[in-house]
Amino acid sequence: MDAKLKIADREFSSRLIIGTGKYKTFPEMARCLEASGSDMVTVAVRRVNLTDRSKESLLDYIDTKKYFILPNTAGCYSADEAVRAARMAREVGLSNWIKLEVIGDEATLFPDNAGLLEATKTLVQDGFVVLPYTNDDLVAALRLIDAGAAAVMPLGAPIGSGMGIQNIPNMRILRERITQVPLIVDAGVGTASDAAIAMELGADGVLMNTGIAMAHDPEAMAGAMNHAVQAGRLAYLAGRIPKKLYATASSPLEGVSR
């Protein structure tokens, strides 16, 4: 039996983490959460009503007995801004866990690695469990781990691009070198095969939002991603055959009389 995904002091049955943005309606989001099989969902601190609970909020549609809420600092462009958002989420009772984003470029939404490292150090010292969204860069990932990150979340491709895993060699290097904390592919997954590839490369989990929320049938895509993550994980554990240039007969002739 495959072990559960463990991050810090928590275990999760599903290796699929999904976002809560871009859905047409909150009920559609809730149906997709159910179809995904996920037990962890991420919520943007700056894009949800955290103070006036008399108004409708996506939080009203998330069963906290079933789903662990992972706040995120999407839309933050400096370490200070991200730290303030994380502290706000904790103050209103969401969690002391944070998916940390510090964006460095508005067009690509690539991370600001310097700001990300600074914010990680501050939040870890402040008692947060920090899961930083970062580039597919080994050195950046190792520095975040040294700073106390509980997982590293390298992008597969730019956020919302749906291009899938664009730098497979980097992902392989990250998988070989990062053994201290979970490695979770974050961003760029567009369809089920992208999620399966991420898991086949050895990722411990996959986080996605746009690939489900913007699909023609989001609920069906959520189910497809659920199966893809499970299949990719099982294939990784099973071990693929080596690639070869020439054919090998599937029914060998050795020992067969002619």
VOKOLNU-102124 format. One record per atom (N, C-alpha, C): x, y, z. Coordinates in steps of 0.02 Angstrom, whole numbers, plus 50000, padded with zeros to 5 digits. Layout:
N
XYZ...
% end
This chain:
258
500424994050000500005000050000500445006350000500245011149960500605017449957500475021450020501005024550047500915028750106500525035050088500195037950137499835044150125500325049950116500085055150084500485061250078500545064450146501155065350169501255068550235501635075150225501335080450251501645086950250501645089450323502235091150347502315093150418502005087750461501505089450502501225084550548500545081950526500365082950463499715080750438499785075650382499305071050378499285066150324498655067350282498725066350217498175067450170498085061150128497455059250119497305053250080497405054350006497265060449983497335062149912497985065949900498265064849842498865068549822498695074249774498055075549767497815081049724497575086749769497845092649758497635098649793497325103249741496725105849755496425110049704496245116949732496235121749686496065128549703495325129749699495115135749721494405137349727494215143349684494655145749642494505151549601494265149749531493965154649497493785154349426493165150049410492845147149460492245143349446491665148049431491185145649391490615149849373490185151449433490095146549477489695147549537490015143749595489825145549655490075141949714489825134749715489185133349697488965126349696489365122149646489555125049589489975121349541490645119649573490925124449608491555123249643491475117349692490935117349730490835112049780490775105249746490435104849689490375098549653491055096149628491475100849606492135099049582492585096549639492525099649697492905097249755492735090049769492095088449767491875081649780492135076849727492095078649664492315074249609493065073249609493435078149635494165077749633494445072649682494065071049733494315066549785494835069749830494955076249821495455079749860495225080649932495695081049978495515082850047495885089150070496195092750022496505099250037496345104049981496075109949999495915115049949496245121549969496445125349918496805131549931496355137549915496385142549959495955148349955496375154649956496265159149908496655165349905496425170149959496875172050003496705176350060496445183050035496735185749984496555192549961495925192549918495675186649900495095186449855494485183349887494485182849952493905179949986493715184550044493065184950057492815189050112492955185550178493415188250217493615185050279493315188550341493035194450332492825198350390492065198750397491705200050344490975200750348490645194150329490545189850380490265183250367489505183450354489205189450358488495189950341488385189550265488915190550227488875190150154489095183250130488835181250072489005174750044489755174450029490045168650044490755167650033490865160550009491405159549970491565152749949491685148250009491885151050065492005147050125491365143750150490795146550132490155143550150490035136950114490405135750061490295129850019490845124650029491275125750078491815120950091491695117750160491605111250160491495107550222492165106550256492295110250309492945109950341493055103450380492535099450388492615092850417492895087950366492815089650302493025085350248493655087850213493725094450210494285097450173494705101750219495365100950212495835105350247495945111550204495845117350234495925123650197496645126050201496945127050143497625129650138497585136750109497635141950151497625148750125498225149950080498145154450031498715156249989498765163749982499355166049964499495173249959499505175549886499075172549844499035174549774498915182049769499245185149720499165192349709499635196649749500085193649788500565197449827501215198349788501475204449786502065205949746502665207949788502625207049853503205208349896503175203649955503745202749987503765198450046503325201250102503355207750112502955210850165502215209850153502005210650091501295209850074501075202650086501485197750067501325190750077501295188950151501755191550190501765190250262501135193050294500925199050274500315202050302499705197750285499665195350224499095191150203499075184650243499655181550253499685175350292499455176550364499685181950393499495183450462498745184950468498465188150417497745189550417497355182950415497575178250373497235171850369497245168250435497805168550470497845165250535497415168850587497405175450585497025179250634496275177950629496025176650568495305175450561495135168050569495635164050585495505157050601495545152150544495815154150487495865149450431496375144050445496995145950457497525140950467498185144350482498645140650513499335143050518499755139950462499425136650415499745134250354499655139650300500145140250256500095145150202500435142650139500075142950084500395142050019500665148950000501315149550000501635156049995501795157749922501505163349899501665165949833501925173049841502495174449811502745181249804502915181949730502495185649695502555186149622503055191549604503475189949554503995194649533503865198049467503395195249427503265198049361502525197249345502205202749329501475202749319501275198949256501675199149204501485195949141501535188249145502055185849177502175178549179501955175449245501875179649297501725177349365502275172749392502875173549366503445169849393503595172249464503845167749507504005169649576504605174449581504585178549632505155182649652505535178449704506065175049684506405170349728506705173749790506965179749781507255183249839506705184949889506155187649865505605189349909505295183249940505265177849902504975171549927505395168849985506045169049977506495166550030506435170950092506405177450083506325182050139505675180650177505125179950140504475178750172504455171950206504765166950176504785160250206505135160550274505715163750277506075164250340505655167650393505325173150375504915176950423504335172750449503985169350403503385165650422503555159350462504105156050444504315150150483504475152250555504825157750562504985160350629504345162250667503825163950629503185166050659502715160150672502965154050661502575148150677502135145450621502235147750560501845145250504502145138850474501705134850445501915129250402501895132050331502475132750300502535136550237502645131850178502215132650127502275128850065502375133850008502995135249989503125140549940503055138149868502725142349828502695141549755503325144549726503705140549688504355142749665504485140649593505055142749567505255140449500505505133149504505575130049446505835123149444506605123449446506845126349500507555127849508507805124349572508285119949565508525116049622508815120549677509235125349658509565129649708509045133549747508555136449712508025140149747507645135649794507495129549772507125124849814507525122949877508165121649869508585119749926508635125549977508675131549952508705137349998508055138050037507495136750004506855137050039506795131650092507055125750076507045120250125507485122150185508075124850171508515127050226508175132350269507735136350239507385141550276506805138850317506645132450307506115129350347505475127650311505475128050244504875126350207504665119150220504015117950227503765111250242503655107150178503675110450121503635107350055503885112450005504055110349945504205115049892503735113549834503515118949801502995118349749503235121649685503645118149646503895121049584503355121149530503375126349489502895126749433503065121749379502545118949348502645114749290502685118949227502315124449227502285129349173501965135549204501945141249168501645147249198500925145949223500745149449276500085148749306499535149649254499075144949252498505145549207498635144249134499255142349117499435141549046499175134949017499105129849058498875123349034499365119748989500005121748992500505118848947500805112348974500655110449035500945104349063501665105349085502005099749098502695100049123503155101949065503465107749069503875110349015504615108749022504845107349082505555106049093505635099449130505565094049094505595087449125506275086049157506835087749125507485086549159507525090049227507295096349232507315099749297506885096149348506305093749327505875090149374506215083649398506565080349354506925074249374507475075849424507825081349411508365083449457508065085149525507525088849525507195090649588506985084349626506705079449589506485073349622507075069549652507625069249617508205065549642508515068949703508515075549704508885079249756508465081149816507815081649807507385083849862507065077749895507315076049952507055070349990506835072350060506985078550079506845080850147506105082550158505785085250105505095087550110504725085550047504065085550047503695083849986503815088749929503785086049869503855089949807503175089949772502875095749766502195096249739502205100749678502015098149621501995102149560501405106949563501545113249552501045118449559501055122849496500505123049460500405127549403500585124249336500165125649287500295123549218499925117349196499625113549242499275107449223498625109149186498555106349125497975107949084497475102349075497725096149079497285090449070497565084549109497195078949107497365073249149498065070549134498255070349071498915067649054499475071749084499385078349091499885082649123499975080649196499415079449230499445077449300499785070649307499615065949262499915059349265500675059649254500885063849207501605064549194501965067349255501665072349287501975075149347502075069749400501575065649409501615060349459502095054849437502105053249373502575048149348503295050349357503415056849356504095059449368504285059249441503805057449484503965056649555503715062049600503315066749574503035071849618502625068549673502645071449732502245068749787501515070949783501385076149744500705078549736500685083649680500065085649662499965090649610499435095549635499555101949625499065107049641498835110249576498185111149569497915114149508497265117949523497105122549479496485126249483496185127249413496545131149371496275133049306496095126949263496515121849264496395115949223495725112749236495485113349297494815110749314494285116049304494385121849335493865127049336493685129549267494165129849220494035132649154493915127249101493875120949121493715115649073492995116449049492835113548992492145113748966491665110749015491865105249047491465102049099491915101349161491925106349204492385106249261492305100049306491685097949318491585092349363491875085949334491785084949269492075079049236492835079449237493115085349226493845086149227494125084949297493755087049348493975085749417494025078249429493545074449404493575067149410494155064249372494285066949312494845064549271495505065849306495575071749336496195073349372496295068849432495755067149465495775062549522496085055949500495825053049446496075046649422496795047249395496945052849362497615053849333498155054049386498025057549440498515058049494498625051149525498085047449535498155040649563498535036049515498375036349451498705032149402499445033849395499595040349393500285042449387500705040349447500415040849505500775038749566500915031249564500405027249545500485020049543501015018149490501015021549433501505020149381502215021749406502295027249442502945029049470503195023649518502755021349561502945016249609503095009549575502725008149521502815001849485503485001749447503695007449421504325007849385504235006249311504325011149269504235010149197504805006349167504685003249109505214999749072505685004949042506315003249031506765008048999506575009148926506715015248901506595016848831507165014048789506995011148731507495008348686507335010448615507855010648574507775012648505507445007248463507615000848476507364995348436506844991248473506484987248435505944983248462506204977348503505794975248550505904969048587505264965048583505304959048559504694955048551504344953948617503694954948619503324953748680503214946348693503294942248640503254935048647503914932048622504424931448665505084929248643505044922348610505504921148563505504914848526505974909748556506374911648607506834906948637506454900948665506704895148649506404889048675505804886648635505634890248581505074888148540505334883948482505044878048473505264873648418505014876448351505434875448300505264878048234505074872348187
% end
